Amino acid sequence: MSSQHTKCLQSITLRYSASAGRDHEQGGQRNRAPFSQSCDIDDEGSLLTDQTVATPDGRKGFLAEFFDGLEPNGKPAMTKIEPSLGYMWLTNPIHPGVTGDYSIRVRGLWTPLESGYYRLFATGGELTVRNVGSQNASLDAKAPCAESKQFGGKRYCFYRKGTTYALNAIFKRYEWNDFEIRYQYREDHAQENATEVARQSSVALLFLGFSETLEAEGHDRSPNLPEDQIALLRSVLAVNCNVVVILNSGSGLSMDPWSHDVPAIVEAYYPGQEGGTAIADILFGDVNPSGKLPFTCMKRWEDSPVYGHYPEGADEVLPYVEGIYVGYRYFDRSDAPQAAFPFGHGLSYTTFTYSNLSISPRATQTGEVSTTVQVRTAGGRAGAEVVQLYIGADHSSVDRPVKELKGYKKVFLGPGESTTVRFAIRRRDLEVYDILNHDWKAEPGTFTVYIGSSSRDIRQVEKFALTF
């Protein structure tokens, strides 16, 4: 990770040191929160960066040399110093002196910050690694791995902290491809180490989930947490009941069989380079969380309306079995299983009360309706709430969901403060698609207005009529 990125561990260590009264230097290093990597996910790893890599002449980063032709021989047409190797090739020319098929030679001196088992690899190219012990050594030799272990069916080599290793990578462009130099790190006896750290801690923070390389265009991930993560969680819960799970995921996942045993869960998504700071702010109470789920978290993958209908076979035909009942619309049905965490759900360090829902007019020919509701902070600290408006048709000539989200507003309130939240309902909010006439239409009848903190936490309900 580059120096421009803030790691969660670094941010939590800063808060931990300050809150524990340990904000001082010990042996030249700041006292760090107890930590264990615990387990890893089988993704594409992380990019090696100039935080640990230098060029052969001692500058930060990789030396990248571009050659016109598939063999990296002679004088390079272009030379660059790269902070990391994360090329994603397009069809555009990369340099006037490089046309058609080309090759790249990348060299660097890597000095790991921690001893352990690493898997170094180049996507789209070939990578060799050699222990040089000195930054003046040649980079062109390939050396076997002195000590290795198998993790998840892959070979990891032991590299020692402070030792310099020569990296030499070659990429030959025959067609579109990526060229990246990445690494994966495994801690020996990871689960045992993490469990012991948890045993000695008052609170255990577990960062679980996936990565942005597992949730990307062109492939799907499992809806379940990896088995080794669930095993780790169970092991930690056996020695420490004060567990906070921080999830990295880009969409919903199955919450059984583990979520009911965890006192607190933070859905962090993929928060970016300052994600560590943001997560630490929430965990230590410096910021009051106010996010809401944009998807439904199921208890089990089998609860999904599309379970059992994954595209298979040569034609990969996918039946659209859920119809209009996508997401929360399905889980609102009376025959649907209960969700673990519904669409729109999100907790705060304070609480909010809803009251005095008002609708005007109670009968409308235009479909124009104004609604107001009072929201008040009932807890002892300031916070923000996302007030959600759902509308459902009491009767319809066609199949319709129980209710549909038609608006939401975020309000920021101090302790004991209240405000009036207003929504303007339009005729378009009441319409349904007419498949015979290929157009949207509003049908006369009674409509129910639901105001809530989530799709399943409805606080106020009123009705109005659309008349022609």
Sequence and secondary structure as in RCSB ss.txt:
>XXXX:A:sequence
MSSQHTKCLQSITLRYSASAGRDHEQGGQRNRAPFSQSCDIDDEGSLLTDQTVATPDGRKGFLAEFFDGLEPNGK
PAMTKIEPSLGYMWLTNPIHPGVTGDYSIRVRGLWTPLESGYYRLFATGGELTVRNVGSQNASLDAKAPCAESKQ
FGGKRYCFYRKGTTYALNAIFKRYEWNDFEIRYQYREDHAQENATEVARQSSVALLFLGFSETLEAEGHDRSPNL
PEDQIALLRSVLAVNCNVVVILNSGSGLSMDPWSHDVPAIVEAYYPGQEGGTAIADILFGDVNPSGKLPFTCMKR
WEDSPVYGHYPEGADEVLPYVEGIYVGYRYFDRSDAPQAAFPFGHGLSYTTFTYSNLSISPRATQTGEVSTTVQV
RTAGGRAGAEVVQLYIGADHSSVDRPVKELKGYKKVFLGPGESTTVRFAIRRRDLEVYDILNHDWKAEPGTFTVY
IGSSSRDIRQVEKFALTF
>XXXX:A:secstr
  TTS  HHHHHHHHHHHHTT  SEETTEE           SS  EE BTTTEE TTS BSEEEEEEESSS  SS
 SEEEEESB EEE  SS SBTTB SSEEEEEEEEE  SS EEEEEEEETEEEEEEE SSTTS S      SSEEE
ETTEEEEEE TT  EEEEEEEEESSS EEEEEEEEE TTHHHHHHHHHHT SSEEEEEE  TTTSSTT    SS 
 HHHHHHHHHHHTT S EEEEEE SS    TTTGGG SEEEE     TTHHHHHHHHHTTSS      SS B S 
GGGSTTTT   BTTTTB   TTTT  THHHHTSTTS   SB TT    SS EEEEEEEEE SEESS  EEEEEEE
EE SSS EEEEEEEEEEESS SS   S EEEEEEEEEE TT EEEEEEEE GGGG EEETTTTEEE   EEEEEE
EESSSS EEEEEEEEE  
